[in-house]
Amino acid sequence: MLAILGLLVVPLIHELPLGQSTRTGLLAWLLVGLALYWIYEGMGYRPLLLLQLLLFSAAAALLSTKLLLVAVDVHRLTVLRYVARGLILVGAGCAVANLVAMLLLLWRRSRPDPAGPGRNS
């Protein structure tokens, strides 16, 4: 899911005729949806998933606020977009850590036990 988001959806969002904050906001909301999906499916480490969801939700809220401020003609609060980008990057780091942990767990489960059942080592 993360690879599909990175390879297909992000370039598609980049090509839309929207402003920078709107594109980043769409990405943040997609990442919130991805985090919710991972929680619903029970994938990954739950506390890390909740942190990831909190970070992406905060970024989406900041970007939505920025869009509302632009709608009422307040254009000077670009700090909201920068903070939201930072939150997205930290949340993406959590998502990558979660993905690596899931892959390691899958790899450990697929390996045969070297000691074997009933052996002491």
CNS distance restraints for C-alpha pairs under 8 A (distance, minus, plus):
assign (resid   1 and name CA) (resid   5 and name CA) 6.13 0.50 0.50
assign (resid   1 and name CA) (resid  34 and name CA) 7.66 0.50 0.50
assign (resid   2 and name CA) (resid   6 and name CA) 6.15 0.50 0.50
assign (resid   2 and name CA) (resid  34 and name CA) 7.92 0.50 0.50
assign (resid   3 and name CA) (resid   7 and name CA) 5.91 0.50 0.50
assign (resid   4 and name CA) (resid   8 and name CA) 5.53 0.50 0.50
assign (resid   4 and name CA) (resid   9 and name CA) 6.89 0.50 0.50
assign (resid   5 and name CA) (resid   9 and name CA) 4.92 0.50 0.50
assign (resid   5 and name CA) (resid  10 and name CA) 6.20 0.50 0.50
assign (resid   6 and name CA) (resid  10 and name CA) 5.54 0.50 0.50
assign (resid   6 and name CA) (resid  11 and name CA) 7.81 0.50 0.50
assign (resid   7 and name CA) (resid  11 and name CA) 6.95 0.50 0.50
assign (resid   8 and name CA) (resid  12 and name CA) 6.45 0.50 0.50
assign (resid   9 and name CA) (resid  13 and name CA) 6.17 0.50 0.50
assign (resid  10 and name CA) (resid  14 and name CA) 6.14 0.50 0.50
assign (resid  10 and name CA) (resid  27 and name CA) 7.17 0.50 0.50
assign (resid  11 and name CA) (resid  15 and name CA) 6.37 0.50 0.50
assign (resid  12 and name CA) (resid  16 and name CA) 6.75 0.50 0.50
assign (resid  13 and name CA) (resid  23 and name CA) 6.18 0.50 0.50
assign (resid  13 and name CA) (resid  26 and name CA) 7.64 0.50 0.50
assign (resid  13 and name CA) (resid  27 and name CA) 7.68 0.50 0.50
assign (resid  14 and name CA) (resid  23 and name CA) 6.69 0.50 0.50
assign (resid  16 and name CA) (resid  23 and name CA) 7.84 0.50 0.50
assign (resid  18 and name CA) (resid  22 and name CA) 6.11 0.50 0.50
assign (resid  18 and name CA) (resid  23 and name CA) 6.32 0.50 0.50
assign (resid  19 and name CA) (resid  23 and name CA) 6.32 0.50 0.50
assign (resid  20 and name CA) (resid  24 and name CA) 6.18 0.50 0.50
assign (resid  21 and name CA) (resid  25 and name CA) 5.90 0.50 0.50
assign (resid  21 and name CA) (resid  63 and name CA) 6.39 0.50 0.50
assign (resid  21 and name CA) (resid  66 and name CA) 7.41 0.50 0.50
assign (resid  21 and name CA) (resid  67 and name CA) 7.06 0.50 0.50
assign (resid  21 and name CA) (resid  81 and name CA) 6.44 0.50 0.50
assign (resid  22 and name CA) (resid  26 and name CA) 6.18 0.50 0.50
assign (resid  22 and name CA) (resid  63 and name CA) 7.46 0.50 0.50
assign (resid  22 and name CA) (resid  67 and name CA) 7.04 0.50 0.50
assign (resid  23 and name CA) (resid  27 and name CA) 6.34 0.50 0.50
assign (resid  24 and name CA) (resid  28 and name CA) 6.16 0.50 0.50
assign (resid  24 and name CA) (resid  63 and name CA) 7.50 0.50 0.50
assign (resid  24 and name CA) (resid  85 and name CA) 7.68 0.50 0.50
assign (resid  25 and name CA) (resid  29 and name CA) 6.25 0.50 0.50
assign (resid  25 and name CA) (resid  59 and name CA) 7.71 0.50 0.50
assign (resid  25 and name CA) (resid  60 and name CA) 5.65 0.50 0.50
assign (resid  25 and name CA) (resid  63 and name CA) 5.33 0.50 0.50
assign (resid  25 and name CA) (resid  64 and name CA) 6.71 0.50 0.50
assign (resid  26 and name CA) (resid  30 and name CA) 6.22 0.50 0.50
assign (resid  26 and name CA) (resid  60 and name CA) 7.97 0.50 0.50
assign (resid  27 and name CA) (resid  31 and name CA) 6.19 0.50 0.50
assign (resid  28 and name CA) (resid  32 and name CA) 6.26 0.50 0.50
assign (resid  28 and name CA) (resid  56 and name CA) 5.83 0.50 0.50
assign (resid  28 and name CA) (resid  57 and name CA) 7.38 0.50 0.50
assign (resid  28 and name CA) (resid  59 and name CA) 6.32 0.50 0.50
assign (resid  28 and name CA) (resid  60 and name CA) 5.10 0.50 0.50
assign (resid  28 and name CA) (resid  88 and name CA) 6.88 0.50 0.50
assign (resid  29 and name CA) (resid  33 and name CA) 6.30 0.50 0.50
assign (resid  29 and name CA) (resid  56 and name CA) 7.39 0.50 0.50
assign (resid  29 and name CA) (resid  57 and name CA) 7.42 0.50 0.50
assign (resid  29 and name CA) (resid  60 and name CA) 5.79 0.50 0.50
assign (resid  30 and name CA) (resid  34 and name CA) 6.22 0.50 0.50
assign (resid  31 and name CA) (resid  35 and name CA) 6.13 0.50 0.50
assign (resid  31 and name CA) (resid  56 and name CA) 6.31 0.50 0.50
assign (resid  32 and name CA) (resid  36 and name CA) 6.18 0.50 0.50
assign (resid  32 and name CA) (resid  53 and name CA) 5.91 0.50 0.50
assign (resid  32 and name CA) (resid  56 and name CA) 5.46 0.50 0.50
assign (resid  32 and name CA) (resid  57 and name CA) 5.99 0.50 0.50
assign (resid  32 and name CA) (resid  60 and name CA) 7.95 0.50 0.50
assign (resid  33 and name CA) (resid  37 and name CA) 6.14 0.50 0.50
assign (resid  34 and name CA) (resid  38 and name CA) 6.25 0.50 0.50
assign (resid  35 and name CA) (resid  39 and name CA) 6.24 0.50 0.50
assign (resid  35 and name CA) (resid  49 and name CA) 6.54 0.50 0.50
assign (resid  35 and name CA) (resid  52 and name CA) 6.79 0.50 0.50
assign (resid  35 and name CA) (resid  53 and name CA) 5.51 0.50 0.50
assign (resid  36 and name CA) (resid  40 and name CA) 6.05 0.50 0.50
assign (resid  36 and name CA) (resid  53 and name CA) 7.04 0.50 0.50
assign (resid  37 and name CA) (resid  41 and name CA) 6.11 0.50 0.50
assign (resid  38 and name CA) (resid  42 and name CA) 6.02 0.50 0.50
assign (resid  38 and name CA) (resid  43 and name CA) 5.11 0.50 0.50
assign (resid  38 and name CA) (resid  44 and name CA) 7.20 0.50 0.50
assign (resid  38 and name CA) (resid  49 and name CA) 7.48 0.50 0.50
assign (resid  39 and name CA) (resid  43 and name CA) 6.26 0.50 0.50
assign (resid  39 and name CA) (resid  44 and name CA) 7.91 0.50 0.50
assign (resid  39 and name CA) (resid  46 and name CA) 7.00 0.50 0.50
assign (resid  39 and name CA) (resid  49 and name CA) 6.62 0.50 0.50
assign (resid  39 and name CA) (resid  50 and name CA) 7.88 0.50 0.50
assign (resid  42 and name CA) (resid  46 and name CA) 7.60 0.50 0.50
assign (resid  43 and name CA) (resid 102 and name CA) 7.58 0.50 0.50
assign (resid  44 and name CA) (resid  48 and name CA) 7.89 0.50 0.50
assign (resid  44 and name CA) (resid  49 and name CA) 7.04 0.50 0.50
assign (resid  44 and name CA) (resid  98 and name CA) 5.62 0.50 0.50
assign (resid  44 and name CA) (resid  99 and name CA) 7.06 0.50 0.50
assign (resid  44 and name CA) (resid 101 and name CA) 7.11 0.50 0.50
assign (resid  44 and name CA) (resid 102 and name CA) 5.73 0.50 0.50
assign (resid  45 and name CA) (resid  49 and name CA) 6.17 0.50 0.50
assign (resid  45 and name CA) (resid  98 and name CA) 6.48 0.50 0.50
assign (resid  45 and name CA) (resid 101 and name CA) 7.92 0.50 0.50
assign (resid  46 and name CA) (resid  50 and name CA) 6.14 0.50 0.50
assign (resid  47 and name CA) (resid  51 and name CA) 6.25 0.50 0.50
assign (resid  48 and name CA) (resid  52 and name CA) 6.07 0.50 0.50
assign (resid  48 and name CA) (resid  94 and name CA) 6.59 0.50 0.50
assign (resid  48 and name CA) (resid  98 and name CA) 7.04 0.50 0.50
assign (resid  49 and name CA) (resid  53 and name CA) 6.08 0.50 0.50
assign (resid  49 and name CA) (resid  94 and name CA) 7.64 0.50 0.50
assign (resid  49 and name CA) (resid  95 and name CA) 7.56 0.50 0.50
assign (resid  49 and name CA) (resid  98 and name CA) 7.56 0.50 0.50
assign (resid  50 and name CA) (resid  54 and name CA) 6.11 0.50 0.50
assign (resid  51 and name CA) (resid  55 and name CA) 6.19 0.50 0.50
assign (resid  51 and name CA) (resid  91 and name CA) 7.64 0.50 0.50
assign (resid  51 and name CA) (resid  94 and name CA) 7.81 0.50 0.50
assign (resid  52 and name CA) (resid  56 and name CA) 6.20 0.50 0.50
assign (resid  52 and name CA) (resid  91 and name CA) 4.89 0.50 0.50
assign (resid  52 and name CA) (resid  92 and name CA) 7.61 0.50 0.50
assign (resid  52 and name CA) (resid  94 and name CA) 5.93 0.50 0.50
assign (resid  52 and name CA) (resid  95 and name CA) 6.74 0.50 0.50
assign (resid  53 and name CA) (resid  57 and name CA) 5.91 0.50 0.50
assign (resid  53 and name CA) (resid  91 and name CA) 7.70 0.50 0.50
assign (resid  54 and name CA) (resid  58 and name CA) 6.07 0.50 0.50
assign (resid  55 and name CA) (resid  59 and name CA) 6.24 0.50 0.50
assign (resid  55 and name CA) (resid  87 and name CA) 5.57 0.50 0.50
assign (resid  55 and name CA) (resid  88 and name CA) 6.73 0.50 0.50
assign (resid  55 and name CA) (resid  90 and name CA) 7.47 0.50 0.50
assign (resid  55 and name CA) (resid  91 and name CA) 5.55 0.50 0.50
assign (resid  56 and name CA) (resid  60 and name CA) 6.12 0.50 0.50
assign (resid  56 and name CA) (resid  87 and name CA) 6.70 0.50 0.50
assign (resid  56 and name CA) (resid  88 and name CA) 5.87 0.50 0.50
assign (resid  56 and name CA) (resid  91 and name CA) 6.20 0.50 0.50
assign (resid  57 and name CA) (resid  61 and name CA) 6.07 0.50 0.50
assign (resid  58 and name CA) (resid  62 and name CA) 6.15 0.50 0.50
assign (resid  58 and name CA) (resid  84 and name CA) 7.36 0.50 0.50
assign (resid  58 and name CA) (resid  87 and name CA) 7.46 0.50 0.50
assign (resid  59 and name CA) (resid  63 and name CA) 6.18 0.50 0.50
assign (resid  59 and name CA) (resid  83 and name CA) 7.52 0.50 0.50
assign (resid  59 and name CA) (resid  84 and name CA) 4.27 0.50 0.50
assign (resid  59 and name CA) (resid  85 and name CA) 7.10 0.50 0.50
assign (resid  59 and name CA) (resid  87 and name CA) 5.81 0.50 0.50
assign (resid  59 and name CA) (resid  88 and name CA) 6.35 0.50 0.50
assign (resid  60 and name CA) (resid  64 and name CA) 6.02 0.50 0.50
assign (resid  60 and name CA) (resid  84 and name CA) 7.28 0.50 0.50
assign (resid  61 and name CA) (resid  65 and name CA) 6.12 0.50 0.50
assign (resid  62 and name CA) (resid  66 and name CA) 6.18 0.50 0.50
assign (resid  62 and name CA) (resid  80 and name CA) 5.88 0.50 0.50
assign (resid  62 and name CA) (resid  81 and name CA) 7.16 0.50 0.50
assign (resid  62 and name CA) (resid  84 and name CA) 6.16 0.50 0.50
assign (resid  63 and name CA) (resid  67 and name CA) 6.20 0.50 0.50
assign (resid  63 and name CA) (resid  80 and name CA) 6.71 0.50 0.50
assign (resid  63 and name CA) (resid  81 and name CA) 6.13 0.50 0.50
assign (resid  63 and name CA) (resid  84 and name CA) 6.63 0.50 0.50
assign (resid  64 and name CA) (resid  68 and name CA) 6.27 0.50 0.50
assign (resid  65 and name CA) (resid  69 and name CA) 6.17 0.50 0.50
assign (resid  66 and name CA) (resid  70 and name CA) 6.22 0.50 0.50
assign (resid  66 and name CA) (resid  77 and name CA) 7.28 0.50 0.50
assign (resid  66 and name CA) (resid  78 and name CA) 7.80 0.50 0.50
assign (resid  66 and name CA) (resid  80 and name CA) 6.45 0.50 0.50
assign (resid  66 and name CA) (resid  81 and name CA) 7.20 0.50 0.50
assign (resid  67 and name CA) (resid  71 and name CA) 6.19 0.50 0.50
assign (resid  68 and name CA) (resid  72 and name CA) 6.53 0.50 0.50
assign (resid  69 and name CA) (resid  73 and name CA) 6.34 0.50 0.50
assign (resid  69 and name CA) (resid  74 and name CA) 5.14 0.50 0.50
assign (resid  69 and name CA) (resid  75 and name CA) 7.09 0.50 0.50
assign (resid  70 and name CA) (resid  74 and name CA) 5.00 0.50 0.50
assign (resid  70 and name CA) (resid  75 and name CA) 5.46 0.50 0.50
assign (resid  77 and name CA) (resid  81 and name CA) 7.98 0.50 0.50
assign (resid  78 and name CA) (resid  82 and name CA) 6.59 0.50 0.50
assign (resid  79 and name CA) (resid  83 and name CA) 6.09 0.50 0.50
assign (resid  80 and name CA) (resid  84 and name CA) 6.06 0.50 0.50
assign (resid  81 and name CA) (resid  85 and name CA) 6.10 0.50 0.50
assign (resid  82 and name CA) (resid  86 and name CA) 6.32 0.50 0.50
assign (resid  83 and name CA) (resid  87 and name CA) 6.25 0.50 0.50
assign (resid  84 and name CA) (resid  88 and name CA) 6.13 0.50 0.50
assign (resid  85 and name CA) (resid  89 and name CA) 6.19 0.50 0.50
assign (resid  86 and name CA) (resid  90 and name CA) 6.24 0.50 0.50
assign (resid  87 and name CA) (resid  91 and name CA) 5.98 0.50 0.50
assign (resid  88 and name CA) (resid  92 and name CA) 5.93 0.50 0.50
assign (resid  89 and name CA) (resid  93 and name CA) 6.21 0.50 0.50
assign (resid  90 and name CA) (resid  94 and name CA) 6.41 0.50 0.50
assign (resid  91 and name CA) (resid  95 and name CA) 6.22 0.50 0.50
assign (resid  92 and name CA) (resid  96 and name CA) 6.14 0.50 0.50
assign (resid  93 and name CA) (resid  97 and name CA) 6.13 0.50 0.50
assign (resid  94 and name CA) (resid  98 and name CA) 6.05 0.50 0.50
assign (resid  95 and name CA) (resid  99 and name CA) 6.08 0.50 0.50
assign (resid  96 and name CA) (resid 100 and name CA) 6.10 0.50 0.50
assign (resid  97 and name CA) (resid 101 and name CA) 6.13 0.50 0.50
assign (resid  98 and name CA) (resid 102 and name CA) 6.19 0.50 0.50
assign (resid  99 and name CA) (resid 103 and name CA) 6.22 0.50 0.50
assign (resid 100 and name CA) (resid 104 and name CA) 6.12 0.50 0.50
assign (resid 101 and name CA) (resid 105 and name CA) 6.16 0.50 0.50
assign (resid 102 and name CA) (resid 106 and name CA) 6.18 0.50 0.50
assign (resid 103 and name CA) (resid 107 and name CA) 6.08 0.50 0.50
assign (resid 104 and name CA) (resid 108 and name CA) 6.12 0.50 0.50
assign (resid 105 and name CA) (resid 109 and name CA) 6.22 0.50 0.50
assign (resid 106 and name CA) (resid 110 and name CA) 6.27 0.50 0.50
assign (resid 107 and name CA) (resid 111 and name CA) 6.45 0.50 0.50
assign (resid 112 and name CA) (resid 116 and name CA) 7.92 0.50 0.50
assign (resid 113 and name CA) (resid 117 and name CA) 7.91 0.50 0.50
assign (resid 115 and name CA) (resid 119 and name CA) 5.73 0.50 0.50
assign (resid 115 and name CA) (resid 120 and name CA) 6.90 0.50 0.50
assign (resid 115 and name CA) (resid 121 and name CA) 6.21 0.50 0.50
